[in-house]
Amino acid sequence: MNLAELQKKLIAAARLQAPDERVPYAFEKRITARIAARAGADRWVLWARGLWRAAASCVAVAVVFGTVSLFLPSTPDNGNDLSQDFENTLLASIDLPDNSSTP
Amino acid sequence: MERSEAELIAAVLKGDAASFEPLVQKYSPRVFATARRYARRESEVQDIAQEVWLKAFDKLKSFRGEAPFEHWLMRMAVRTCYDFLRVHQRNRVASFSEISEPEEDWLESFVADPGSAAEDADAAKLLVDRLLEKLSPDARLVIQLLEIEDRSVKEIAELTGWSVPLVKVRAFRARAEMRKMLSRMTQDKYL
């Protein structure tokens, strides 16, 4: 069989098929309604996107500070931890000798 | 007074979505004709057309008005059809053993006398549709645009977003694929 000739015939047959341009009734109304419906939904999507971005930023900041605190050399504090420092500061006035009574 | 296309587009870009409706009304016949070249079921055709218009609305900001709106829209339509072909690659591996009786008769008349087989016969149209369905998405798109719609390589490059050398390579491969499909079809039928 002559395949080249068959191909030519079939391509010619395809060319003869006029494309159908029919449009369903009120198709343009359907598209406009779709666009309007999407605009409403888009507002919520924008909110959700904003919140996700904020959450991601918070996580990123937490990771950065966590990493920094992990790798920074600890400052010498004579073995006292923060709670101890806090307690010392709070009770400093009690610990101090009462100088007001001395002449 | 009827507003011009540029005025309608400017109004849509300013937020007046209703101004998009006249554009949909005017160009939908062309969008539907393009979609029907690649999809057979009416529901699929409508899905493609709807997607084209929703994409057009979303990307309207990228329309600079250098080329006519219709050209810009057709590029979007062709690319949407290509995406559709890539997603719906069904029936491609099936053989040609299921061809109908009129199609068989047409093939037989072609074998007996190639000149006598009418190109405008319904059977020939069914046969070519069946053949195009079996091609890969790239090959189908190239054969449709290059051979059936008789477009130039440059036009195809603009429509598809492919480079000119890529269109040429794909055209070469598409013709080879089509010959292979024809050979398989005739083998299924006559061996």
Interface residues (C-beta under 8 A of the other chain):
Chain A: M1 N2 L3 A4 E5 L6 Q7 K9 L10 I11 A12 A13 A14 R15 L16 Q17 P19 D20 E21 R22 V23 P24 F27 E28 K29 R30 I31 T32 R34 I35 A36 R38 A39
Chain B: A17 A18 F20 E21 P22 V24 Q25 S28 P29 R30 F32 A33 T34 R36 R37 Q46 A49 Q50 W53 L54 F57 F110 V111 P114 A117 E119 D120 A121 A124 K125 L127 V128 D129 L131 L132 I143 E147 I148 D150 M178 R179 L182 S183 T186 Y190
